[in-house]
Amino acid sequence: MRRLAAVLACLLLPPASALAESAALRPSASLLFKYPELLQPGTCVMYREGGAGWVLTEPLYYLKAHVIAAAVSTRQLPHCPQVPGKLPEQYNRAEAIRHFQATPCLAAHEGERSEQIGLVQLRVASWETPYERKMENAGRLYRGYFLDQRLRKDLEIELEADLLAPCPAGE
């Protein structure tokens, strides 16, 4: 009986090499498959940072944009850039930008792999960014910049779908 179960399992399951070669589906990619209507060209979306806390709430910073295109692509994930002797919270702005540009990325101990990523091309409409020095490595928005690009109306950028939210009604 055990032999029969083992033979059936071998016949029904794909080979391990096929499982290893298939790219994992990141949340951003599954979002594009489940809710494609949310990211149609022209749709208003927002990328938000901050706003944490219940009583004393941090300021909320945002980037409002319109979708140009959305697609799922398979990428070979790089290893996350390391800065010897520093934790990510201790990075300066240049180190933080390098880290954000590499994401999604793998820890040093993880083996290389491919994943399917849902990417959205956006055209910037408006924004509010932090200017406090303590926020320089906290996110992608800082002092009028998105990473290393000076924000301006109609600037085209690319973000993972799961980092975006629909604009509030009426906007």
N, C-alpha and C positions, 0 to 999 in steps of 0.2 A: 504494500500500500504506500509506503514512503517513497519507494522508487517511482511509482506512478505519479505521485505528487511532484517529485523532483523533475521528472521528464516533462510534465505539463507546464511547470514553471519555466523550464528552459525554452519550451516552444512558444509560450505566450509572452514572455518578457523580451524586450529588445536587448541586443548585446550591450555589455557595459561600455564599449567604445562608442556606441551610438548615443548613450546617455551622456557620456562625457563630452561629446562633440556638440550636442544641442545646447544652444545658448539659453541661459536662464532668463526668465521674464521679470524685469524690475517693475516696481509699482507704477512708475511713470508710463511704461509700455502697456501694462494691463489697463490703466486708466483710459488710454486712447482706444483700446479695443472695446471696453465696456461702455464708455460714454463719448463716442466720437462727436456728437452734436454739441458738446460743451466747448470744443476747440475748433470750430469751423472758422474759415477766414473771415475777418471782420469782427469777430466776437471780442468784447472787452474783457480783459483779465487783469488781475493784480498779483504782484509778488510782494509779500509782506515780511518784515523783520521787526522783532521787538514785541512790545505789548504784553510781556509776561507779568504775572502778579495778580493778586486778588484785591488787596487793599491799596497798596502803593504800586500802581501799574506803571511799567516802563513805557516810554514814548513808542508809538508805532510809526515805523518808516515804511514807505511803499514805493512801488514803481507801477504805474498804470500803463497798459499797452493794449494794442489790438493784434489779434492773431493774423499772421501772414500765411503760415502753413504749419502743419503738424504731421509728423511721421515717426514710425518705429524703425530704428536701425540697430544693427548688431555691431557691437564694439568690443575690441580686446581691451580689457580693463588694465590700466597701468598700476604699479604700486604707488601708494601715496608718498609724496615727497617728504623726506625726513629732515629735520633741522636738529643736529646733534645737541643734546643738552637742553632742549626746549620742549615743552608741551604745546599743543596747538593754541591754548589760551595765552601763551607767552610770545607768539609770533608777532613780528612787526608787520606793517601793511604789505610789503612786498612778499614776505613769506606766506602770509594769509592768502594773498591773491594767487600765488603759485599753487597752494593747496586747493583752493576753490576751483581753479581751472582744471585740476587733475581729477576732481570728483565727477562721477563715482570712481573710486579707486580702492585698491586692496591694501590690507595691512602687510607689513614686511614678511610675516610668517605664512601668508596665504599663497597658494599656487595660482598661476595665471589662469584666467578663464575669460570667456566671452559672455556678454549679457545683452539682451535686447532692451534698448532704452527708448522711451518716448520723448522725443525732442520737439519743442515748439519754437518756431521763429516768430519774433514779435517786433512790432513797430512802436516805440516809446511815445506816449502821449503826455504824461505828467509824472512827477516824482516828488518825494520828500526824503531827504537823506540826513543822517546824523552828522554833527560836526565836532562832538566831544572827542577828545583824544582817546578816552577809554573805549571807544567804539571802533577804533581803526582795524581791529582784527576780528570783530564780532560777526561780520556778515559781508555780503557782496556790495552793499550800498554804503558809501562813505564820502562825505564832503563833495557832493555833486558828481560822484563817479559811480558807475556800475563796474566793479572790478577795476580794470585799468583804463576804461573808456569814459571820457567826459560825457555826461548825460546831456542830450539835446533832443528837442522834438524831432520825431521821425527817425531816430537812431534805431538800427536793426540789431537785435541781440537774440540769443538762443538760450533757453532754459529747459530743464526737465519738466514734464507736464505735471508731476505731483507737487511741484513747488508753487503752482499757480492756483488762484481761486477766482471765481466769477466776480465781476464788478458788482457793487450793490445795485439794486433795481433803480432805473432812471438815470443811469450814468452811461 
